[in-house]
Amino acid sequence: MPSTSRRPDMQTESFTEHSSVRVEETTLTQLLQVSRIVLQQGVELLDNYITSNDQLVVHSQHLPGSTIGKHLRHSRDHFELLLECIKRPPPYVLSYDVRIRNTPMETDRDAARAALLDTIKQLEVVVPTADANAPITLQAVTPFLHEFQTSFGRELWFAGLHCVHHWSMVRVIAGELNIKLTDDFGFAPSTLVYQGRDEAPLGKAKF
């Protein structure tokens, strides 16, 4: 009777293929989780700390030209531009220099909340079926026009960390308005992990 066992090389190849799939799924799952957390922090800011539209438009004394509303909008922009890029047919070309200025979410709490929740919903639809290694050409003005090769996974990571960076500036403006935020708001995950802040959503080394 013929043996039904597979050749060792076939087993190794199959294991490698499945391992690669699992690694990619884990990477995207974790990146989606981080994206949800940072955007949800913006929603919670609006729900629990920003009590009026006026607070969205107060100009910072220490960060000239900055308002909480502008930081909310700009942080969301990076996710939106990446989503628009990956939804188009390849080749994928991305530029974060595009600005969607003067949107309602800069001045209206309800509009800001709805916009952030909509981005979370879009990410939940797009990310699970995306390819973390999908190649993207990133265009940047420095002021010279440069092009860099990157991937969807790398840019999703960047969008999340970029958001945290702007939350740190929101924290400064909130302090000027005598609004006390949670201790972990606006702190990078690497900092929270280093400090052993397991209670913080972004302070857990494993999700």
N, C-alpha and C positions, 0 to 999 in steps of 0.2 A: 504494500500500500504506500503511495507516495507521501512523503512528509509534507505536512502543511505549515511547518515552521518557516518563518521568513528569514532571509539571509541577514547576517549581522549588519551588513552595510545598509540594507533597506531599513532595518529597525533604527539604526543610528540616524539615517536621513529623515525618517518619519518623526523621531523624537526631536531632532533639531528644528524641523519645520513647526511642530506644535509648540516647542519652547519659544520660538521667535514670536509666534502668534500670542502666546500668553504674556510675554514681556511687553509687546506692543499694547495689548489690551490693558495691562496693568499701568503702563505709562500714561495712556490716554485717560484711564479711569481716575488716576491720581491727579492728573492735570485738570480734569473736569471738576474734581472735588475741590481743588484749590481755587479754581475760577469761581465756583459757586460760593465758597466761603467769603472771598474778598468782595464780591459783588453784593452778597447778602449783608455784609458789614455796612455797605452804603445804604441799603434798605433800612437796616436797624438804626442807623444814624438818623435817618429821616423820621422813623417811627417813634424813637425814644428820646432824641436829643434836640433835633431842630424843631422848634415849636411854631415858627412863623416863616413866611416867605422872605421877610426882610432879612433874616439871618443868612439866607443864601447869597445875598448880594452885597453884604458888608465887605468893603475892601480892607485887606490886611494892612496893619501898620508895619509889620516886619517883612512881609512878602509882597512887594509892590505889584499891583495889578491883579492880585489873587483874590478870589472869592471862593467860598465853599461850593457854590453852584458851578463855577467854571471847572473846579477840580473834579467834581462828579461827572460832568459832561466829558471832559478830556479823558478821564480814566476809562469810561465806557467806550469812547471813540476807538481805542486800540482794539478792543474785542470786536466791535462792529466792522472795522476795516478788515480785520483778519477773516471774519465770517464771510463778508462780501467776496473777498479774494477766493476763498476755498470753495465757495458755492459756484463760481464760474468754471467753465471748462478749462483744463490746462492748455498751455503752460501758465502757471500761477505767477502773477506779478503783484507785489505789495508795496505800498508806500504809507508810512505813518505821518508823512508831512501834510496829508490832506486834513483839513480842519472843518468840522461841522459846527461853526460858531453860532452864537445867539439863538440856541434852541430853547424851547419852553422849559426844559429841565434845569436850566441855569437859574431860573427865577421862580419856579413853581414846585413846591414840595410834591404834590400829587403827580405832576408830569415827570419829575425826577424818579419817583418811586416806580411808576409804570414803566419807564424806559429801562431801568435797571432790571426789573423783573422780566421784561421782554427779552433782554439780552441773555439772562439766565436760561429762559425757555428755549431760545435759539441754540445755545450751547448744548443743551440737553438733547436736542434733536440732531445736531450736526456732528458733534465730537464722537459719539459712539460708533459711527459708521465711517469716520475719517481714517486716513492713513497718517500715522505720526511722522513717517519718513517722507511724505509727499514733498517733492522739491519746490521751493519757492524762491523767486528772484526778488530780493529786497532792494528797493531803490531808496536812497537817502541823499538829502541835500545838506552839505556841511560847511560852506555854501556850494562846494563842488558837487556835481552829481556823481554818486558812486553806486555801484551795484554789487551786492553780496549774495552768495548762495546760502540758503538756509532751509529749514523744513517747517512743516505745520506744527509739529510737536514743540520745536524750539521756540517758535513765535507764540504759541499758546502759553508756554512757560513765561516768556517775556511779558506778555500782556498782564498776567497775574502779578508779577513782581513790579511792573510799572504801576499797577493800581495801588499796591502797598506803598510805593514811594509817594504817590500823591495823597494817600490817606495820611501819611505823616505830616504833610503840609496842611491838610484839613485839620489835623490835631492842633497845629500851631494856631490856626485861625479860631478854632473852637475855644482854645485857651484864652484868646483875646476877648472872646464873648462870654467868658466865665462859664463855659460849658465843660464839664468834666466827663471825659470819655472813659471807656474801659481801659485798663492798663495795657492791654495787648494791641489796641487799635493803632495801626500805622507802623507796627514793628515787623521787620522782615522775619520770615520763618526760620532762617538760619540763626538769627539772634535769639528767638524764642526757644529753639531747640537747644542752643548752647547754654541758655540760662536754665534749662530744665523745666520750662513752663508747660508742662503736660496738660494743664487745665485750659490753656488757650487753644482755640480751634486750629491755628496754624503752628502750634508748638509741639504737635505730635509727629514724631519721626515716621510713624506708620499710620496710615489711615485704615 
